[in-house]
Amino acid sequence: MKRNTLRPFPAVTLVMGESGGTRRINSVHQVSELLLQHWPVENGEEYVAAVRVCLEAMLGAVPPEAVREALIRAAREAGISVMQ
């Protein structure tokens, strides 16, 4: 089994919460941590898809860029602003 959660991709900056705090994300590991520990909504279709894509990337089945795109879709679903 191939596990590589540190694989980088072009950074995405998310504006989290009403305070406007930002988070710069550029690896599969950072996305998985954000989704599982700090995500405001855990029941959206795009959220579930992003978690699934993270797992697939950790196993080496999809490239890190797929995780980046899934994160962007999940953020839009959750009403989180995305700065690219």
C-alpha positions as CSV (number, residue, x, y, z in Angstrom):
1,M,0.0,0.0,0.0
2,K,1.3,3.4,-1.0
3,R,0.8,6.2,1.5
4,N,1.9,9.7,0.6
5,T,-0.1,12.3,2.3
6,L,2.5,15.0,2.0
7,R,2.3,15.3,-1.8
8,P,1.9,19.0,-2.6
9,F,-0.4,20.7,-5.1
10,P,-0.8,24.4,-6.0
11,A,-2.0,26.1,-2.8
12,V,-5.6,27.1,-2.1
13,T,-6.4,29.7,0.6
14,L,-9.7,29.3,2.3
15,V,-11.5,32.0,4.3
16,M,-12.8,30.1,7.4
17,G,-15.6,31.4,9.6
18,E,-17.1,34.7,10.2
19,S,-13.9,36.2,11.6
20,G,-12.3,35.9,8.1
21,G,-9.3,33.9,9.2
22,T,-7.5,32.2,6.4
23,R,-5.9,28.8,5.9
24,R,-3.4,28.0,3.2
25,I,-3.7,24.4,2.1
26,N,-1.3,22.7,-0.3
27,S,-1.1,19.0,0.6
28,V,-3.3,15.9,0.9
29,H,-2.4,15.7,4.6
30,Q,-3.5,19.3,5.2
31,V,-6.8,18.7,3.4
32,S,-7.6,15.5,5.3
33,E,-6.8,17.2,8.6
34,L,-9.0,20.2,7.7
35,L,-11.9,18.1,6.6
36,L,-11.9,15.7,9.5
37,Q,-11.1,18.1,12.3
38,H,-12.1,21.6,11.4
39,W,-14.8,21.5,8.7
40,P,-18.0,23.3,9.6
41,V,-20.4,21.0,7.8
42,E,-20.1,17.2,7.7
43,N,-23.1,16.1,5.8
44,G,-22.7,17.6,2.3
45,E,-22.2,15.4,-0.8
46,E,-19.1,17.3,-1.8
47,Y,-17.7,17.0,1.7
48,V,-18.1,13.2,1.6
49,A,-16.6,13.1,-1.9
50,A,-13.6,15.1,-0.7
51,V,-13.0,12.8,2.2
52,R,-13.2,9.8,-0.2
53,V,-10.7,11.4,-2.7
54,C,-8.3,12.1,0.2
55,L,-8.3,8.4,1.1
56,E,-7.8,7.5,-2.6
57,A,-4.8,9.9,-2.9
58,M,-3.3,8.5,0.3
59,L,-3.4,5.1,-1.3
60,G,-1.8,6.4,-4.5
61,A,-4.9,5.9,-6.6
62,V,-5.5,9.5,-7.6
63,P,-3.2,12.5,-8.0
64,P,-3.0,15.2,-5.4
65,E,-4.6,17.7,-7.8
66,A,-7.8,15.7,-7.5
67,V,-7.8,16.4,-3.8
68,R,-7.4,20.1,-4.5
69,E,-10.4,20.2,-6.8
70,A,-12.5,18.2,-4.4
71,L,-11.6,20.6,-1.6
72,I,-12.6,23.6,-3.7
73,R,-16.0,21.9,-4.5
74,A,-16.5,21.1,-0.8
75,A,-15.6,24.6,0.3
76,R,-18.1,26.1,-2.2
77,E,-20.8,23.7,-0.9
78,A,-20.1,24.8,2.7
79,G,-20.1,28.5,1.9
80,I,-16.4,28.9,2.4
81,S,-14.6,31.5,0.3
82,V,-11.8,30.2,-1.9
83,M,-8.8,32.3,-3.0
84,Q,-6.6,30.7,-5.6
